[in-house]
Amino acid sequence: MRIICCKFGDYYTDWHVKNLKHMIDTYSGIKYDKFEVITKDLYGNWYNKLQMYNKFKDGQNIYFDLDMVIYDKLPDLRRHHFTLLDDSWWREPAHTPLNSSVVSWTGDVSHIWKKFKANDKEYLKVYNKGSDEFYYREIEYQT
């Protein structure tokens, strides 16, 4: 299993990466083989994390945002199909009911990156509230 996070721009630091790893190692109960950090800043925003779908095309993958707080054992987050969090219980109806703070999938979902990259300038304009809206409108997913 692979754990993935992204660090780009100046907002988050190496401390945030180390802290996420510490929380996963200490509290989550997740056993993993690799801890990967994506640092390439192509867009200056959250769309950078879509690179992970092209980079990691095998095995079980779980992505965490760096602002996650883990203080206890997590449920089993391994998913075969591309899976996002259901956020409909607190998000405004005008927004998407999804949250990509935690994403789980197995195998190759590089079609997500390919679809976005093929028309990235347009998607950045149309879905300017964030990548969650892109997932919601453009990608098949589970929650």
Buried (B, 14 or more C-beta within 10 A) or exposed (E): BBBBBBBBEEEBEEEBBEBBBEBBBEBBEBEBEEBBBBEEEEBEBBBBBBBBBBEBEEEBBBBBBBEBEBEEEBEEBBBEEBBBBEBEEEBEEEBBBBBBBBBBBBBEBBEBBEBBBEEBEEBBEEBEEBBBBBBBEBBEBEE
